[in-house]
Amino acid sequence: MVRDRVRGVAIGLHVGLYLYGRPGTGKTRTVLTTLADAEARCHYHRGHATPMGLFDLLAEHHRSVIVLDDVAGLLTQNVAVQLLLAALGHGDGFGTRVVKYQRQGRRETVHFEGRLICVSNPPIRETPLLQTLKSRMHCLEFNPSDDELAALMRQIACAGWPADKPILPPATCVEVAEFVIEESRRLGCRLDLRALVEKALPDRAQFDAGQTECHWRDLVVSMLQQRAMDLRHPLRCNGQIRQPRKEAECQVVQDILATYLTRSEQLAAWRKKTGKSERAFYRRLSEIE
């Protein structure tokens, strides 16, 4: 389903896709490999972007499929959402869409012919502006089963690691993948592609290079045990499970920015929700940005 939706954007039948789901399931990988298979002209952007930065992306890549990864922060900025709405167009959305942005005393215009794919962990929030955005593109939750993730891990391993210039042969990578799958299930952890690609395979490469004192299997087990502990012992406050304080406060700021337009309204909502000072609000705001 994900690949079909991405292909629809790649060949121009749809102007946008919002793909969301828990981390470590291969959302970005699936999007980028599908676009590559379709030989689509695309540009990948990950991380923070201001409205001005988004406008520049739309201008520079106005005929491409733009993939915006980790867009939760971007969607808290009303100006950025308005730019996305313009880029996704009205009605059927085909052809050229006019995107305007006023800055430094002058109005700039982009005639956007490209498409947008947004990748994120949370779904689009239930605010009027964001629901308008949701109505202009396909939205799809990506929540594969552990069996599906295990199959994807084996497929990735069969290409060697890293895929572009392997230093670990496929047989070695498959051995590591099977061990990660087996140990994750034993410990009760959901499978996570990052645990394989970004942690376990580099551990094996370090071990094979003679740069470890521990066996690679012990390194992998240690990493997975920490993940299991994080899942089984979440922070608690007043008997309820809570996110770490800083992360929770950053989420409060994001929700406030998406709901209230003026800074005075935002500060009032912050004080009401947290009981904390204006200075604390700006500290969390700077961390988001």
N, C-alpha and C positions, 0 to 999 in steps of 0.2 A: 504493500500500500504506500509506504513512504517513497519507494523508488518510482512508482507510477506518478505520484503527486509531483515529485521533483522533475521527472521527465516532462510533465505537462507544462511546468514553468520553463524548462529548458527550450522547448520547441515553440514557446510563445502562445500556447492555448490558454494559459492562466497567467495572471500578472503577479501573483504572490502566494507564499506559503508560510504559515507560522507553525513550526515544529517544536514541541516541548515534551519534557519527560525527565525522569531522574538522571543524575550524572552517571557517566561510565557505561552507557548503553550503545554508544557508537552513532549517535545522531549526526554529528558533524561529519564523521567518516563516511556514512552512508550518503549524505548529501553531496559531498565533494567527489566521491568515486562515481556516483551516478551522473553528475554533471560532466565529469571527464569522459565517461563512456559515451555520453551523448554529444561529445565534442562541442559543448556549449562554451561560448565566451563568458568567463565569469571572473569576479573579483571577490576575494575573501577578506573580511575584516573582523577582527576579534577584539573585544574589550571596549574600553571607554570611548565615547564619541560625543562631542558637543553638537548642538544643532548646526552650528556653522561647519563643523567637521563633516556632519552628515550631508549637508548641502554640497560641500566640495566633493564628497564621494559620488553623489548623484550626478554632478557636473562632469567629473573626470571619467566616469564609467557609465555614461548615459545610454549606451547600447548593449550593456552587459547584464548578466544575472549577478546581482550583488548579494552575497551571503553575509549576513550580519549575525555574528555569533555572540552569545552572552548579552542579549539585548535588554535584559530586565531593567538595568539602570537607564538606558535610553528611553524606555517607555514611561519613565517617571517625569520626563520633560515634555511639557505640553507643546512647545514649539517644534520639537523633534517629531512628535506624533503628527502634528499638522503637516509637516513636510512629507512624512510617510503616506499620509492620506492623499496628498496631491500626487505623489509618485505612483500610487496605486490607481488613481483616476476615478472617474465616475461611470456609471452605467456598465457597459461591457469592459471598459478599461483598455481596449485595444488602441493601437496607434500611438501617437505622441501625446504625452501628458505634460502640461505646463506646471512647473514648480517655481514659485517665486519666494524670494527671501530678501528682506530689507536689512541692510547692515551698513554702518559707517555713513549714514546719510544718503545711501543710494539703494535702489532696488535692483537685484540681479535675478535673471530668469534662466532656467534650464528647460530645454525641450527633451524630456526624458522618454526614451523608447525601450528602456530595459525592464527587468523584472526584479522582484525582491524575495529572498528567502531569509526568514528570521528563525534563529535557533536559540532556545532558552530552556531553563529548567521549569519555571512556574508557568501555569496557563495565563492567558490575558485576563487582567483583573476586570471586575464588574463595574467599571465607570462608564459614563455615557460616551466620552471621547474614545476610549479604548474599545468599546463595543462597536462603535462605528468603524474603527480600524479592522476589527475582527470580521465585520460583514463584507469587507472588500477582498478578502483572500481566504483560501482554504486554511483551516486550523486542524491540526492532527496531533493527538497524544501518542508518543512512542514509548511503549512499556512492554518490551519483549520479555518472554519467559526466560528462565535460566537455561532451559534446553536450547532455546534459540541463540542465547548469548554464548553457550558452550560451542555450538556449531560455528558461530562467527569467530570465536577464539581459535578454533582449529583451522579455519580457513586462513586467518591472518598468519598463524604459525607456519602454514605450508609455503608461505612466500619467503621465509627467512626473516631475520631482523638485523638492522632496519630494512624495510622493503626496498628502498631505493638503492642501497649499497650494502648488502648483508654482510655482517661479520659473524653472525650465528647461522649455521645451516638449518634448513627446514626440519630435519630430524631432531636436532637439539631443541628447536623452538616448540615442536610438538610435544616433546617430553616435558618441557616447562609448562606448557598450556595444560596438559593432562594433570600435572601435579597441582596447579592452581585451582583447577576445577574440582579435583578430589578434596583438597584441603578446605576450600571454601564451603563445600557441602558439609564436610565434617564439623566445621566450626559454626555452621548456621549463617554464613554470610551470603548475601546476594552476589551473584557474579558481577564483576566490574572489569570492563576492557582496560581501563587505566591501570588496574592492579597487574595486568599481564604486560601491556605494551610499555608503560612508563616506569614500572617498578621491578617486576619479576624478571623480565628479559634483560634489562640492564644489570640486575644482580648476577644473572648467569654469565653475562659477558665479563663482568668484573672478576668473578670466580675463575673462569676459564683463562683469564689473563694472569692469574696468580696474584691478584691484588686483594685477596680477602684472607682472614684468619678463620672464618666460619665456612661451613659448606653452604652452597647456594640454597639448598633446601631449607636450612635453618634460617637463612635470611628471609626467604619467602614466608615461612611459617610465622616468623616474628612480625612481619608486616601484616599478614592476615589476622593474626591474633589481636593486634592493635585495632584493626577495623572491627573485629567482633566485639572487643571491649567498648569501643565507642558506641556501638549499636545497643549493647546490653546495659550500659551505665550512663544514660543521658543525664545532663544536669537537671536538677529538680528545684522548684521554688514553690512554697505553699502547697506542696503535695502534687503539683502539676509539672509535667515535663516541659522544660523551657530550652530554647536555643541558648548558646553562650550569649552573655549579656550584650557584648558589642555587636554581634551579628543581629540580635533581636532588635536593638535600637536602630541599627542601620535600616532594617526592614520597615520599622515604624516611620522613619524619615522618608523612605521611598513611597510608602502609602500616603503620607501627608502631601508630598509633592504632587502626587497623581490626583489628589482630591481637592486641594485648595490652591487658588491662583496667587493670592497676595502673600507677601512675607509675614504681615501681621497676623493673618488667619493661620498660616503655617505654624508660627511660634505659639499662638494660643492653643492650637491643637496638640502641639508637642508637650506643652506644660500640662495640659489636661490628661494626656495619655501616659506621661512618664513622671510628672512632678519634678522634672529636671530643668536646669537653667537654660537661658538663651545660648550661653557659651557652649554648653554640651550639645545643643542642636547643631551649631555651626561646626563643631568638631566632627560629629558624625557625617554631616553634609560633606565636609572636605574629604573624609575617608571614602565616601561613595564616588566622589568626582575623581 
